[in-house]
């Protein structure tokens, strides 16, 4: 399941539908572009807290991934622990995959 999420993130990156990095993601949230925010499991609590607060203020869904920053960097080609998905279609599919992964079911 984790591979499906990372693969879809790679496709979204190539399609230009992602914003990567803490500051860029917060800016994307403020501008109303982000539809979903994803956090790496090894992201620092301080960084995660700031992004979580910004996402809550804007009413945007936030998901913690079971992937590390290294795994995300392999899929995206850039080391980051914070990713904003700026496309509703990609966001809804990623939410479904994350939910299925958390429930332990295969989708």
C-alpha positions in Angstrom: 0.0 0.0 0.0 2.8 2.4 0.9 4.3 1.8 -2.6 0.9 2.9 -4.2 0.9 6.1 -2.2 4.5 6.9 -3.2 3.9 6.0 -6.8 0.8 8.3 -6.9 2.9 11.1 -5.3 5.5 10.6 -8.0 2.9 11.0 -10.7 1.4 14.1 -9.1 4.9 15.6 -8.9 5.5 15.0 -12.6 2.1 16.5 -13.3 3.1 19.6 -11.4 0.3 19.2 -8.7 2.5 19.1 -5.6 4.1 21.8 -3.4 7.2 20.6 -1.5 8.7 21.9 1.7 7.5 23.5 4.9 7.4 27.2 3.8 6.1 26.5 0.3 3.3 24.3 1.7 2.3 26.9 4.3 2.2 29.5 1.5 0.1 27.1 -0.7 -2.3 26.7 2.2 -2.6 30.5 2.7 -3.3 31.0 -1.0 -6.0 28.3 -1.0 -4.2 26.1 -3.5 -3.7 23.0 -1.2 -6.3 20.3 -1.1 -4.4 17.9 1.1 -1.2 18.1 3.2 0.9 15.0 3.8 3.6 14.6 6.5 6.4 12.1 6.7 6.4 9.9 9.8 9.9 11.1 10.8 9.2 14.8 10.5 10.2 16.9 13.5 7.3 17.6 15.9 8.0 21.4 15.7 7.7 21.4 11.9 4.6 19.1 12.0 2.9 21.3 14.5 3.3 24.5 12.5 2.0 22.8 9.3 -0.8 21.2 11.3 -1.9 24.5 12.7 -1.8 26.2 9.2 -3.9 23.3 7.7 -6.4 23.5 10.5 -6.7 27.3 10.1 -7.5 26.8 6.4 -9.7 23.8 6.9 -7.5 21.5 4.8 -7.2 17.7 5.4 -3.9 16.6 6.8 -2.6 13.0 6.7 0.5 11.5 8.4 2.2 9.0 6.1 3.9 5.8 7.2 6.8 6.8 4.9 10.0 8.4 6.0 11.5 11.5 4.4 14.0 9.3 2.7 11.3 7.2 1.1 9.4 10.3 0.0 12.6 11.8 -1.5 13.1 8.6 -3.5 9.6 8.9 -5.0 9.8 12.7 -5.6 13.4 13.4 -6.4 13.6 16.0 -3.6 14.1 15.5 0.1 11.1 16.8 2.0 8.8 15.8 4.8 5.9 18.1 4.0 3.9 17.8 0.8 0.8 19.7 -0.3 -1.4 18.2 -3.0 -2.9 21.0 -5.1 -5.3 18.8 -7.2 -8.7 17.6 -5.9 -8.5 14.3 -7.8 -5.0 13.3 -6.6 -6.0 14.5 -3.0 -9.1 12.3 -2.9 -7.3 9.2 -4.2 -4.4 9.7 -1.7 -6.9 10.1 1.2 -8.6 6.8 0.1 -5.2 5.1 0.0 -4.1 6.4 3.4 -7.4 5.5 4.9 -7.2 1.9 3.5 -3.6 1.7 4.8 -4.5 2.8 8.3 -7.4 0.3 8.3 -5.0 -2.5 7.1 -7.0 -3.2 4.0 -5.8 -3.4 0.4 -7.4 -1.1 -2.1 
